[in-house]
Amino acid sequence: MKQPWGIKLNVIVLALAGLLTLLGALALLVMGAAVFDLLLPFASILSAVAVLLFLLAGFELFLAYSLWKHEEWAWWLLTIFGVIGVIMDCLSILTGTISITGIIFGVILLMGLLHKDTIKAIRPNIEWKGWG
């Protein structure tokens, strides 16, 4: 089955995010083990953060796989996260920390999720007038 560009783009970004988060969790564990004596008071905090990063990485990779398999819940979740992300990036203009690249990137990912071909792939039985 040919995947629409919106699904491909979002899956690539999610998979990269998941792999980088996993790499960060591993680096945190290695760093914590290397300087364990110096950071003994913070060892439990480092371990907890590493576990949270492992869980986040697993969730991102699972979400990427679910979107690749056209799971509707994954599409909804990513669409909601995308809208919230674009709104938060736009609101960051009020604080003076403007992120035009973040806004543009978020809008591109959201446009990919809301593209006609992506919606047809997620919900193949949908019929909208004008889609042809």
C-alpha positions as CSV (number, residue, x, y, z in Angstrom):
1,M,0.0,0.0,0.0
2,K,1.3,3.4,-1.0
3,Q,1.5,5.7,2.0
4,P,0.4,9.4,1.6
5,W,3.1,12.0,2.1
6,G,1.5,13.3,5.3
7,I,1.8,9.9,6.9
8,K,5.4,9.4,5.7
9,L,6.5,12.8,6.9
10,N,4.9,12.4,10.3
11,V,6.2,8.9,10.8
12,I,9.8,9.9,9.9
13,V,9.7,12.8,12.3
14,L,8.2,10.7,15.1
15,A,10.6,7.8,14.5
16,L,13.6,10.3,14.6
17,A,12.2,11.9,17.8
18,G,11.8,8.4,19.4
19,L,15.3,7.3,18.5
20,L,16.9,10.6,19.7
21,T,14.9,10.4,22.9
22,L,16.1,6.8,23.4
23,L,19.7,8.0,22.7
24,G,19.2,10.7,25.3
25,A,18.0,8.2,27.9
26,L,20.9,5.9,27.3
27,A,23.3,8.9,27.5
28,L,21.8,9.9,30.8
29,L,22.2,6.4,32.2
30,V,25.8,6.2,31.0
31,M,26.6,9.6,32.4
32,G,24.9,8.8,35.7
33,A,27.0,5.6,36.0
34,A,30.2,7.4,35.1
35,V,29.9,10.1,37.7
36,F,27.8,8.1,40.2
37,D,30.0,9.0,43.2
38,L,29.8,12.7,42.5
39,L,26.0,12.6,41.9
40,L,25.0,10.2,44.6
41,P,22.4,12.5,46.0
42,F,20.9,12.9,42.5
43,A,21.2,9.2,41.4
44,S,17.5,8.5,42.0
45,I,16.4,11.6,40.1
46,L,18.7,10.7,37.1
47,S,17.3,7.2,37.1
48,A,13.7,8.5,37.2
49,V,14.3,10.9,34.3
50,A,16.0,8.1,32.3
51,V,13.0,5.8,32.9
52,L,10.6,8.6,31.8
53,L,12.7,9.2,28.7
54,F,12.6,5.5,27.9
55,L,8.8,5.5,28.2
56,L,8.5,8.6,26.0
57,A,10.8,7.1,23.4
58,G,8.7,3.9,23.4
59,F,5.5,5.9,23.1
60,E,6.9,8.0,20.2
61,L,8.0,4.8,18.3
62,F,4.7,3.1,19.0
63,L,2.8,6.2,17.8
64,A,4.9,6.2,14.6
65,Y,4.2,2.5,14.0
66,S,0.5,3.0,14.7
67,L,0.2,5.9,12.2
68,W,2.1,3.8,9.6
69,K,-0.6,1.1,10.1
70,H,-3.3,3.8,9.7
71,E,-4.7,3.6,13.2
72,E,-7.3,6.3,13.5
73,W,-6.5,7.0,17.2
74,A,-2.9,7.8,16.3
75,W,-4.0,10.2,13.6
76,W,-6.4,12.0,16.1
77,L,-3.7,12.2,18.8
78,L,-1.1,13.6,16.4
79,T,-3.6,16.1,15.0
80,I,-4.6,17.3,18.5
81,F,-0.9,17.5,19.5
82,G,-0.1,19.3,16.3
83,V,-2.8,21.9,16.8
84,I,-1.7,22.5,20.4
85,G,1.9,22.8,19.2
86,V,1.1,25.4,16.6
87,I,-1.0,27.4,19.1
88,M,1.8,27.3,21.7
89,D,4.3,28.4,19.1
90,C,2.1,31.3,18.1
91,L,1.6,32.3,21.7
92,S,5.3,32.2,22.2
93,I,5.4,35.4,20.1
94,L,3.8,37.2,23.1
95,T,6.7,36.3,25.4
96,G,9.2,37.5,22.8
97,T,10.7,34.1,22.1
98,I,9.5,33.9,18.5
99,S,10.0,30.6,16.7
100,I,9.0,31.0,13.1
101,T,10.7,27.7,12.1
102,G,8.7,25.9,14.8
103,I,5.5,27.4,13.5
104,I,6.3,26.6,9.9
105,F,7.4,23.0,10.8
106,G,4.3,22.4,12.9
107,V,2.0,23.7,10.2
108,I,3.7,21.5,7.6
109,L,3.2,18.4,9.8
110,L,-0.4,19.4,10.5
111,M,-1.1,20.0,6.8
112,G,0.3,16.5,6.1
113,L,-2.1,15.0,8.6
114,L,-5.1,17.0,7.3
115,H,-4.4,16.4,3.6
116,K,-7.1,14.7,1.6
117,D,-4.9,11.6,0.8
118,T,-4.0,11.1,4.5
119,I,-7.6,11.3,5.6
120,K,-8.7,8.9,2.9
121,A,-5.9,6.5,4.0
122,I,-7.0,6.7,7.7
123,R,-10.7,6.6,6.9
124,P,-11.1,4.8,3.5
125,N,-14.9,4.8,3.6
126,I,-15.3,8.5,4.0
127,E,-17.1,10.3,1.2
128,W,-16.9,14.1,0.9
129,K,-18.4,16.0,-2.0
130,G,-15.8,17.7,-4.1
131,W,-13.0,15.2,-3.5
132,G,-13.8,13.3,-6.7
